[in-house]
Amino acid sequence: MKTFPDDFLWGGAVAANQVEGAYLEDGKGLSTSDVQPQGVFGPVVERAAGDSGIKDVAIDFYHRYPEDIQLFAEMGFSCLRVSIAWTRIFPNGDEQQPNEAGLAFYDRLFDELAAHNITPLVTLSHYEMPWGLVKQYGGWGNRQVIGFFDRYARTVFARYKEKVKLWLTFNEINMSLHAPLTGVGLPETSSKGEVYQAIHHQLVASALAVKACHEIIPESKIGNMLLGGLVYPLTCKPDDVLEALQENRAWQFFGDVQCRGAYPGYMLRFFRDNGIALEITDADREALKSTVDFISFSYYMTGCVTTDEELNQQARGNILSMVPNPHLASSEWGWQIDPVGLRTLLNVLWDRYQKPLFIVENGLGAKDKPDASGVVQDDYRISYLNDHLVQVREAIEDGVEVMGYTSWGPIDLVSASKAELSKRYGFIYVDRDDSGNGTLARSRKKSFHWYKEVIATKGASLKA
């Protein structure tokens, strides 16, 4: 049986605002996530004294991380993707000096990972930014925020340079097109031009972080992070094929800027056609030339696009407004399951950029229920992950350079889109429900033992 490379990194991925809790502890400030109690697609609700939300405690990783890391080590993880909560380091975002208690927490976290020989892969900004920067400056729409982010990035690079050698800038940076508050701190009512100007500032900040990382930690590698939104033409009608090309470019644009260091011609045309005039300085153009070392991405599903307006109207009732693929089955959340699409995406990105790739999110959200003996028999998750990993191995055989695989939510966490605990991804079950009831006790699901064997055999145990 074909195995994965010896240096392939195996593990899982989490985000600070979905696992840590302790939302005001040790000097932490409010983030955009803290004012979205119903998730990325829910309303903004300003915090009031005495109120509470599911993410305030989440799964209490802030206090329980040693126990959780012990379980990850038991599975054989060689990598854990985490994010730093920007508001633990600069609570309002514009302070001159960082918050020492926040810095100290991540020191302890990274030391715990090191004790178990687990390599940290650290995201600088994962679906949150200081609420103070939104309220007082207008989020990423304000050019000043580039400087605040640069200060934050340089602070953590300098602090953790001996402990962290793998970094990511912005999580799913293309998501700002669909969720501007989460992505760039702008109201949902913002115009396309306003959103793209904010995205431009973020792309400049990302490039400056790459430059700073290379200066401060010369032996490090820093990547971008894309939501891998691969779409297919619904039919072989040339109009549908062109539509798919353009839809894919909507997210590939971010990778093009971060990997090639300049705006592509098709985007300049898009701006012209839509009457968008961005403010781009010569200094910005120079900054963008600092390109990433590798590309990381999330992959959950694919979709279809068509120029048939009637089918598009029907699709708007779907969660993601994508025309369903008649050849694919769906999860209970309506996400279409397409393992072969992951092999296709890996090849598309490799052909386009010729840079190493890292799959930093992939997984199946489901309503897990423990059986009479208290164990979740999640064969559906095992099947999903098995079939996707088989396709990753095929892509490696195709010649694609893949650094590693971190499944999303190796321990149950609060989902980003709707802030639910009932949408579970983990190999480890957490006893807490959507109302916040439960003991927070951890237990191993059937998939825990399956993933442990996959890692131990370097993928030889996968069923093709």
C-alpha positions as CSV (number, residue, x, y, z in Angstrom):
1,M,0.0,0.0,0.0
2,K,1.3,3.5,-0.9
3,T,2.2,5.5,2.2
4,F,2.6,9.3,2.8
5,P,6.1,10.9,2.9
6,D,8.0,10.4,6.2
7,D,8.1,14.2,6.9
8,F,4.3,14.6,6.2
9,L,2.7,16.6,9.1
10,W,-0.4,15.0,10.6
11,G,-2.7,16.7,13.0
12,G,-5.8,18.9,13.5
13,A,-6.8,22.5,13.4
14,V,-8.6,24.8,15.8
15,A,-9.3,28.6,16.1
16,A,-8.9,30.6,19.3
17,N,-12.5,32.1,19.3
18,Q,-14.0,28.6,18.7
19,V,-12.2,26.7,21.5
20,E,-10.5,28.9,24.1
21,G,-13.4,30.6,26.0
22,A,-12.0,32.8,28.8
23,Y,-13.3,35.7,26.6
24,L,-12.4,38.5,29.1
25,E,-9.7,36.7,31.1
26,D,-6.1,38.0,31.6
27,G,-6.8,41.3,30.0
28,K,-8.3,40.1,26.7
29,G,-10.3,42.7,24.8
30,L,-13.5,42.2,22.8
31,S,-13.1,40.8,19.3
32,T,-15.5,40.8,16.3
33,S,-16.3,37.2,17.2
34,D,-17.4,38.2,20.7
35,V,-20.1,40.5,19.2
36,Q,-21.4,37.8,16.9
37,P,-23.1,35.4,19.3
38,Q,-24.9,33.6,16.5
39,G,-21.8,33.1,14.4
40,V,-20.4,34.6,11.2
41,F,-23.8,34.9,9.5
42,G,-25.6,36.2,12.6
43,P,-26.3,39.8,13.7
44,V,-23.9,42.0,15.6
45,V,-24.9,42.2,19.2
46,E,-23.0,44.7,21.4
47,R,-22.0,43.2,24.8
48,A,-23.7,44.3,28.0
49,A,-22.8,43.5,31.6
50,G,-24.0,40.1,32.7
51,D,-24.8,38.8,29.2
52,S,-23.3,35.5,27.9
53,G,-22.8,33.5,24.7
54,I,-21.7,30.0,23.8
55,K,-18.2,31.2,22.8
56,D,-17.5,32.9,26.1
57,V,-16.6,29.5,27.5
58,A,-16.6,27.5,24.2
59,I,-14.8,24.2,25.2
60,D,-12.6,26.0,27.8
61,F,-9.4,25.1,25.9
62,Y,-7.8,28.1,27.7
63,H,-7.8,26.1,30.9
64,R,-7.9,22.6,29.6
65,Y,-5.3,22.7,26.8
66,P,-2.8,20.3,28.6
67,E,-5.5,17.5,28.7
68,D,-6.5,18.2,25.1
69,I,-2.9,18.2,23.8
70,Q,-2.3,14.9,25.7
71,L,-5.1,13.4,23.7
72,F,-3.8,14.8,20.4
73,A,-0.4,13.3,21.3
74,E,-2.1,10.0,22.0
75,M,-3.4,10.1,18.4
76,G,0.1,10.7,17.2
77,F,-0.2,14.3,16.0
78,S,3.0,15.8,14.7
79,C,1.2,19.2,14.1
80,L,-1.5,21.3,15.6
81,R,-2.9,24.4,13.9
82,V,-3.9,27.0,16.4
83,S,-4.6,30.8,16.1
84,I,-3.5,33.6,18.4
85,A,-6.4,35.8,19.6
86,W,-5.1,39.3,18.5
87,T,-7.2,40.8,21.4
88,R,-5.2,38.8,24.0
89,I,-2.0,40.6,22.8
90,F,-3.5,44.0,21.9
91,P,-6.9,44.2,23.6
92,N,-8.1,47.3,21.7
93,G,-5.8,46.8,18.8
94,D,-4.1,50.2,18.9
95,E,-2.0,50.0,22.1
96,Q,1.7,50.8,22.0
97,Q,2.6,47.9,24.4
98,P,1.3,44.3,24.3
99,N,-0.6,42.6,27.1
100,E,2.0,40.4,28.9
101,A,-0.7,38.0,30.3
102,G,-1.9,37.2,26.8
103,L,1.7,36.6,25.5
104,A,2.4,34.3,28.5
105,F,-0.7,32.1,27.7
106,Y,0.6,31.3,24.2
107,D,4.1,30.6,25.7
108,R,2.6,28.0,27.9
109,L,0.5,26.6,25.0
110,F,3.6,26.3,22.7
111,D,5.7,24.8,25.5
112,E,3.0,22.1,26.1
113,L,3.0,21.3,22.4
114,A,6.8,21.1,22.4
115,A,6.7,18.7,25.3
116,H,4.7,16.3,23.1
117,N,6.8,16.9,20.0
118,I,3.9,18.6,18.2
119,T,4.8,21.3,15.7
120,P,2.6,24.4,16.0
121,L,1.2,26.0,12.8
122,V,0.0,29.4,13.9
123,T,-2.6,31.6,12.3
124,L,-2.2,35.3,13.1
125,S,-5.9,36.2,12.4
126,H,-8.6,33.6,12.3
127,Y,-12.0,35.1,11.8
128,E,-11.6,37.8,14.4
129,M,-10.0,41.2,15.0
130,P,-10.2,43.7,17.9
131,W,-13.7,45.2,18.1
132,G,-11.9,48.4,19.1
133,L,-10.4,48.7,15.7
134,V,-13.8,48.3,14.1
135,K,-15.5,50.8,16.4
136,Q,-12.8,53.5,16.4
137,Y,-11.2,53.1,13.0
138,G,-13.7,51.4,10.7
139,G,-11.9,48.0,10.5
140,W,-9.7,47.2,7.5
141,G,-11.4,50.0,5.5
142,N,-8.9,52.2,7.4
143,R,-5.3,52.1,6.1
144,Q,-4.1,52.7,9.7
145,V,-5.1,49.1,10.6
146,I,-2.2,47.9,8.4
147,G,0.2,49.5,10.9
148,F,-1.6,48.0,13.9
149,F,-1.5,44.5,12.4
150,D,2.2,44.9,11.6
151,R,2.9,45.8,15.2
152,Y,1.0,42.8,16.4
153,A,2.7,40.4,13.9
154,R,6.2,41.6,14.7
155,T,5.4,41.3,18.5
156,V,4.4,37.7,18.2
157,F,7.2,36.8,15.8
158,A,9.8,38.2,18.1
159,R,8.2,36.6,21.2
160,Y,7.8,33.1,19.8
161,K,10.7,33.0,17.3
162,E,12.3,30.0,19.1
163,K,9.0,28.1,19.4
164,V,7.0,28.7,16.2
165,K,8.5,28.2,12.7
166,L,5.3,27.7,10.7
167,W,2.9,30.7,10.3
168,L,-0.2,31.7,8.4
169,T,-1.5,35.2,7.9
170,F,-5.3,35.5,7.5
171,N,-7.7,32.6,7.7
172,E,-9.8,32.0,4.6
173,I,-8.9,35.5,3.4
174,N,-11.4,35.3,0.5
175,M,-14.3,34.9,2.9
176,S,-14.5,38.7,3.2
177,L,-16.4,38.6,0.0
178,H,-19.2,36.7,1.8
179,A,-18.8,37.9,5.4
180,P,-17.3,41.4,5.4
181,L,-17.6,41.9,9.2
182,T,-15.8,38.7,10.1
183,G,-13.2,39.1,7.3
184,V,-12.4,42.9,7.2
185,G,-14.5,44.5,10.0
186,L,-17.0,46.2,7.6
187,P,-20.8,46.3,7.9
188,E,-22.6,43.7,5.7
189,T,-24.2,46.6,3.8
190,S,-20.8,47.7,2.5
191,S,-20.3,48.3,-1.3
192,K,-18.1,46.0,-3.4
193,G,-15.6,48.9,-3.7
194,E,-15.4,49.4,0.0
195,V,-14.9,45.6,0.6
196,Y,-12.2,45.4,-2.0
197,Q,-10.4,48.4,-0.6
198,A,-10.4,46.8,2.8
199,I,-9.2,43.5,1.2
200,H,-6.4,45.5,-0.4
201,H,-5.3,46.8,2.9
202,Q,-5.4,43.2,4.3
203,L,-3.3,41.9,1.4
204,V,-0.7,44.6,2.0
205,A,-0.7,43.7,5.7
206,S,-0.3,40.0,4.9
207,A,2.7,40.7,2.6
208,L,4.3,42.9,5.3
209,A,3.8,40.1,7.8
210,V,5.6,37.7,5.4
211,K,8.5,40.2,5.1
212,A,8.7,40.6,8.9
213,C,8.6,36.9,9.5
214,H,11.5,36.3,7.2
215,E,13.5,39.1,8.9
216,I,12.8,38.0,12.5
217,I,12.7,34.2,12.0
218,P,14.9,33.5,9.0
219,E,14.4,29.7,9.2
220,S,10.6,30.0,9.4
221,K,8.0,29.4,6.6
222,I,4.9,31.6,6.3
223,G,1.9,30.9,4.2
224,N,-1.5,32.3,3.2
225,M,-4.8,30.5,3.8
226,L,-7.6,30.2,1.2
227,L,-11.1,28.9,1.4
228,G,-10.7,26.3,-1.3
229,G,-13.9,27.2,-3.2
230,L,-13.5,25.0,-6.3
231,V,-16.6,25.1,-8.6
232,Y,-17.4,23.1,-11.7
233,P,-19.5,24.1,-14.7
234,L,-22.9,22.5,-14.4
235,T,-22.9,21.6,-18.1
236,C,-20.3,21.6,-20.9
237,K,-22.0,24.6,-22.5
238,P,-19.2,27.1,-23.2
239,D,-21.0,29.8,-21.2
240,D,-21.0,27.6,-18.1
241,V,-17.4,26.7,-18.6
242,L,-16.5,30.5,-18.7
243,E,-18.7,31.2,-15.7
244,A,-16.8,28.5,-13.7
245,L,-13.5,30.0,-14.7
246,Q,-14.6,33.4,-13.5
247,E,-16.1,32.1,-10.3
248,N,-12.9,30.2,-9.5
249,R,-10.9,33.4,-10.2
250,A,-13.0,35.2,-7.5
251,W,-11.1,33.2,-4.8
252,Q,-7.9,32.5,-6.8
253,F,-7.3,36.2,-7.0
254,F,-6.2,36.2,-3.4
255,G,-3.7,33.4,-4.0
256,D,-2.5,35.2,-7.2
257,V,-1.7,38.4,-5.2
258,Q,-0.1,36.5,-2.2
259,C,1.9,34.1,-4.4
260,R,2.8,36.2,-7.4
261,G,3.0,39.6,-5.7
262,A,0.8,41.7,-8.0
263,Y,-2.8,42.1,-9.1
264,P,-3.7,39.9,-12.1
265,G,-5.1,41.4,-15.3
266,Y,-8.5,39.8,-14.9
267,M,-9.0,41.5,-11.6
268,L,-8.1,44.9,-13.1
269,R,-10.7,44.3,-15.7
270,F,-13.3,43.3,-13.0
271,F,-12.6,46.6,-11.2
272,R,-13.0,48.6,-14.4
273,D,-16.2,46.8,-15.3
274,N,-17.7,47.4,-11.9
275,G,-16.6,51.0,-11.5
276,I,-14.2,50.2,-8.6
277,A,-11.2,52.5,-8.2
278,L,-8.9,51.3,-5.5
279,E,-6.3,53.5,-3.7
280,I,-3.1,51.6,-4.3
281,T,0.2,53.4,-3.6
282,D,3.6,52.7,-4.9
283,A,4.6,51.5,-1.4
284,D,1.7,49.0,-1.5
285,R,2.9,47.6,-4.9
286,E,6.4,47.2,-3.4
287,A,5.1,45.6,-0.3
288,L,3.0,43.0,-2.2
289,K,6.2,41.7,-3.7
290,S,6.9,39.8,-0.4
291,T,5.2,36.5,-1.4
292,V,4.3,33.5,0.7
293,D,6.4,30.4,1.1
294,F,3.5,28.0,0.8
295,I,-0.2,27.9,0.3
296,S,-2.6,26.5,2.9
297,F,-6.3,26.0,2.3
298,S,-9.6,24.6,3.7
299,Y,-11.6,22.1,1.7
300,Y,-15.0,20.9,2.5
301,M,-17.0,20.6,-0.7
302,T,-17.3,21.8,-4.3
303,G,-20.3,23.4,-6.1
304,C,-21.6,24.0,-9.6
305,V,-22.2,27.2,-11.5
306,T,-24.3,28.0,-14.5
307,T,-25.5,30.9,-16.6
308,D,-29.1,29.5,-16.4
309,E,-30.8,32.1,-14.3
310,E,-33.8,29.9,-13.4
311,L,-31.5,27.4,-11.7
312,N,-29.6,30.1,-10.0
313,Q,-32.8,31.5,-8.5
314,Q,-33.6,28.1,-7.1
315,A,-30.2,27.8,-5.6
316,R,-30.5,31.0,-3.7
317,G,-32.6,29.0,-1.2
318,N,-29.6,26.8,-0.4
319,I,-27.3,27.7,2.5
320,L,-24.5,28.5,0.1
321,S,-26.4,29.6,-3.0
322,M,-24.6,27.0,-5.1
323,V,-26.3,24.9,-7.7
324,P,-26.2,21.3,-6.4
325,N,-24.1,18.8,-8.3
326,P,-26.5,15.9,-9.3
327,H,-23.6,13.4,-9.0
328,L,-22.8,14.0,-5.4
329,A,-24.3,13.1,-2.0
330,S,-24.7,15.7,0.8
331,S,-24.0,15.9,4.5
332,E,-26.9,16.7,6.9
333,W,-25.9,20.4,6.7
334,G,-26.3,20.3,2.9
335,W,-22.6,20.3,2.1
336,Q,-21.9,18.2,-1.0
337,I,-19.2,15.5,-0.4
338,D,-16.6,15.3,-3.2
339,P,-13.3,13.6,-2.3
340,V,-12.1,13.6,-5.9
341,G,-12.5,17.4,-5.8
342,L,-9.7,17.6,-3.3
343,R,-7.3,15.9,-5.6
344,T,-8.4,18.2,-8.4
345,L,-8.0,21.3,-6.2
346,L,-4.5,20.2,-5.1
347,N,-3.5,19.8,-8.7
348,V,-5.0,23.1,-9.8
349,L,-3.1,25.0,-7.0
350,W,0.1,23.2,-7.7
351,D,-0.1,23.8,-11.4
352,R,-0.9,27.5,-10.8
353,Y,1.7,28.3,-8.2
354,Q,4.4,25.6,-8.0
355,K,4.6,26.2,-4.2
356,P,4.1,23.6,-1.4
357,L,0.5,23.1,-0.3
358,F,-0.9,22.4,3.2
359,I,-4.4,21.2,3.8
360,V,-5.2,22.9,7.0
361,E,-9.0,22.3,7.2
362,N,-11.1,19.3,6.1
363,G,-13.7,17.4,7.9
364,L,-17.4,16.4,8.4
365,G,-19.7,18.3,10.7
366,A,-22.4,16.0,12.1
367,K,-24.9,15.6,15.0
368,D,-22.9,13.0,16.9
369,K,-24.8,11.0,19.6
370,P,-23.0,8.8,22.1
371,D,-24.4,5.2,22.2
372,A,-25.4,3.3,25.3
373,S,-21.8,2.8,26.3
374,G,-21.1,6.5,25.9
375,V,-19.1,6.2,22.7
376,V,-19.8,8.0,19.4
377,Q,-19.8,5.5,16.6
378,D,-18.9,7.9,13.8
379,D,-18.4,5.6,10.9
380,Y,-19.7,8.4,8.6
381,R,-16.8,10.6,9.6
382,I,-14.3,7.8,9.2
383,S,-15.7,7.2,5.7
384,Y,-15.5,11.0,4.8
385,L,-11.9,11.4,6.0
386,N,-10.7,8.1,4.6
387,D,-12.0,9.0,1.1
388,H,-10.5,12.5,1.2
389,L,-7.1,11.2,2.4
390,V,-7.0,8.6,-0.3
391,Q,-7.3,11.4,-2.8
392,V,-4.6,13.4,-1.1
393,R,-2.3,10.4,-1.5
394,E,-3.2,10.3,-5.2
395,A,-2.3,14.0,-5.6
396,I,1.1,13.3,-4.0
397,E,1.5,10.5,-6.6
398,D,0.6,13.1,-9.3
399,G,3.7,15.1,-8.2
400,V,2.0,17.7,-6.0
401,E,4.1,18.7,-3.0
402,V,1.9,18.5,0.1
403,M,3.3,19.5,3.5
404,G,0.6,18.1,5.7
405,Y,-3.0,17.6,6.7
406,T,-4.7,19.1,9.7
407,S,-8.4,18.0,10.0
408,W,-10.8,20.7,11.1
409,G,-11.9,20.5,14.7
410,P,-10.0,17.4,16.0
411,I,-12.0,18.1,19.2
412,D,-15.6,19.3,19.1
413,L,-15.8,23.1,19.0
414,V,-18.2,25.9,18.4
415,S,-19.0,26.2,14.7
416,A,-18.0,29.4,13.0
417,S,-21.1,29.9,10.8
418,K,-23.8,29.6,13.4
419,A,-22.0,29.2,16.7
420,E,-23.4,25.7,17.3
421,L,-21.8,22.9,19.4
422,S,-24.2,20.4,17.8
423,K,-22.3,20.6,14.5
424,R,-19.4,18.4,15.7
425,Y,-16.2,17.6,13.8
426,G,-14.0,16.0,16.4
427,F,-12.3,12.8,17.1
428,I,-12.8,13.8,20.7
429,Y,-16.4,14.4,22.0
430,V,-17.0,17.3,24.3
431,D,-20.0,17.1,26.7
432,R,-21.6,20.5,26.1
433,D,-24.7,21.4,24.1
434,D,-25.9,24.4,22.2
435,S,-27.5,25.9,25.4
436,G,-24.2,25.6,27.2
437,N,-25.2,22.6,29.3
438,G,-22.8,19.8,30.0
439,T,-19.7,18.9,32.0
440,L,-17.2,19.7,29.3
441,A,-15.8,16.2,29.8
442,R,-13.7,14.8,26.9
443,S,-14.1,11.3,25.4
444,R,-12.7,9.4,22.5
445,K,-15.0,8.7,19.5
446,K,-14.5,5.7,17.2
447,S,-12.7,8.0,14.7
448,F,-10.1,8.8,17.4
449,H,-8.7,5.2,17.1
450,W,-9.1,5.2,13.3
451,Y,-7.1,8.4,12.9
452,K,-4.4,7.2,15.3
453,E,-3.9,4.1,13.1
454,V,-3.8,6.2,9.9
455,I,-1.0,8.3,11.4
456,A,0.9,5.4,12.8
457,T,0.8,3.6,9.4
458,K,1.5,6.8,7.4
459,G,-1.7,6.2,5.6
460,A,-1.2,2.5,4.8
461,S,-4.4,1.6,6.7
462,L,-6.6,3.8,4.4
463,K,-9.1,1.9,2.3
464,A,-8.9,2.9,-1.4
